[in-house]
Amino acid sequence: MFDYCRLYVGQPLSLPQVLRQLEQLDYRRVDEVANPGDIALRGGILDVFPATFESPLRLELDGNRVASMRSFNPKTLETLDRHAMVVILPRRVHVRPSVELPFEAFLDLREGDHAVHLDHGIGRYIGRATIEGGRGTQEALILEYADGDRLYVPMDQLHLVQKYVAFGARTPALHKLGGAAWARAKAKAYAGAWTYAKSLLDLQAKRTALPGHAFAKDHAWQRRFEADFPHRETPDQAQASAEIKRDMEQPRPMDRLLLGDVGYGKTEVAMRAAFKAVTGGKQVAVLVPTTILAYQHHRTFIKRFEGFPVQVEMLSRFASDAEQRRIVEALGQGRCDVVVGTHRLLSPDVRFKDLGLLVIDEEQRFGVKDKEHLKQWRTQVDVLALSATPIPRTLYLALVGARDFSLVATPPENRHPIETHVVEGDEAALRPWLLRELSRGGQVYVVHNRVYNIHQVARRLGDAVPEATIGVAHGQMMEAELEQVVMAFLDGKLQVLVTTTIIESGMDIPNANTLVVRDADAFGLADLYQLRGRVGRSDRRAWAYLMVKHLNALSAQARKRLEAMEEHVSLGSGFKIAMEDLKIRGAGNLLGVEQSGHVSAVGFDLYCRLLREAVGRLKEDRTTPAMGHHR
């Protein structure tokens, strides 16, 4: 059985019963829904904000039946989308993982979509109908199969239907009702899933068999450090922190993924783990992809660790050669407790006296060579990887239970969705957007990811908006010059920063709430999402403009990426963006050619279920002692 609540239009519904079910899934009663996990009841209207949705749902009842379900904007109450059926997952699904997550919780089934029936195979969803059955009149889905045959699926059998997703442009052939092809496809897919699950668990078993350092339970200093957090701790932060510290207390190396949207408090969770490692007599390395992120993390760590005997240093291009030599020497002698750095930390001359924890922020931003180096570290120390938009493979392994992960899904207070538009234009088109932001005393990012002509872009922008003070930042600048520009923008002395993707991770400036990305069609989906995360970090309304030269000339994949950005604008969209990225990239990149064939044959959701089943059975077999043939 799944640990979820399924609701559909026409469903007989007892309000007390569904409220009890939602409360068992850790949902809480409030006056007005605002955050994932909220429920509110007024008369015959039930509002619920599902944990995996970007906006709340409103259920309107006609007597004891669900008359309609719609997503709505909690501020304006306008309807965003209408739903025939929804699946509500537990509020806390988790630089309970055993719950079987139905993929349909992340993808809506709409008319014309291909769907998979567990017993009959791939059909096409063409609508709903009212049918007479043993339980009286009820709603049913209509699935069309080969030769025009139709299957009517009563609403109480919806658990047998999933949306068909195989990734890439392939359109599946419809199965024939009563044919043998579907049974063969399922059997082959399960055999492939079993083989793949075994290889995944073999790797996991090798890691868990390695000796590691078991940290002690929390003590008074840890509790004091966590109590000093200047903001209100979210339930997700507390849960994730507890899971990570529990891993650290085990006598094997930790390898945990922390998923959380931009600005949702992953850094605080990482700092709690770092503090536990340091007070346990170990050193901590925080590996980040950019010098700017290293600079900001360094400042954050120093401020947060103030009042405790913890030495925090930064190793990046912002540090002079002499400073780098001093820090490297301090690491080797144990005089530095925490070091925040870029890939410079992976250089051969960097040696730690007693490294206990490695935190990796946005691991997908590192190159192949760096990742090979990190594989060696994973066998020796506890590793905590942080990501807002995990690479599809990482997300996939977490979903099927083959990698430990925690999820921070509660948004900060008083945050607003970022209004996102895909537009044509040049520097002159930017003028009204920039003036609007400048008129309220705000700041603007203009992303141009080509160094050779970035200063020309800044000059043309200056001609179009002479009222603005403009600076330029890119990764090829001299350290002192780059630091000076970044500091000027941080301090509000610059109103507009024309920059490359060097600001993609780490720039946390609440006063910057307009973003323009030039040639947005050239960026990957995760990159666009990270860039958009640089704005909307305060209680002010934020705008993101994704500029292209010609909308009609976009490639199919670029169009999908930009449409996904326009569609997923609400708080907490990172998880859905990762799922969209997973769809666009294709299953071949994710699983290899052999497994992608099985995914295409049965659909990704069913393949995930088969793989989860295989992972679960293999884990059970490996933990159950051999009992012979005696009963």
Buried (B, 14 or more C-beta within 10 A) or exposed (E): EEBBBBBBBBBEBEEEEBBEBBEEBBBEEBEEBBBBBBBBBEEEEBBBBBBBBBBBBBBBBEEEEBEBBBBBEBEEEEEBEEBBBBBBBBBBBBBEBEBBBBBBBBBBBEEEBBBBBBEBBBBBBBEBEEBEEEEEEBBBBBBBBBEEBEBBBBBBBBBEBBBBBBBBEEEBEBBBBEEEBBEEBBEBBBEBBBBBBEEBBEEBEEBEEEEBBEBEEBEEBBEEBBEEBEEEBBBBBBBBBBBBBEBBBBEBBBBBBBBBBBBBBBBBBBBBBBBBBBBBEBBBBBBBBBBBBBBBBBBBBBEBBEEBEBBBBBBBBBBEEEEBEBBBEBBBEBBBBBBBBBBBBBEEEBEBEEBBBBBBBBBBBBEEEBEEBBEEBBBBBBBBBBBBBBBBBBBBBBBBBBBBBBBBBBBBEEBBBBBBBBBEBEBEBBBEBBEEBBEEEBBBBBBBBEEEEBEEBBBBBBEBBEEBBBBBBBBEBEEEEBBBBBEBBBEBEBBBBBBBBBBBBBBBBBBBBBBBBBBBBEBBBBBBBBBBBBBBBBEBBBBBBBBBEEEEEBEEBBBBBBEBBEBBBBBBBBBBBBBBBBBBBBBBBBBEEEBBBBBBBBBBBBBBBBBBBBBBEBBEEEEEEEEEEEE
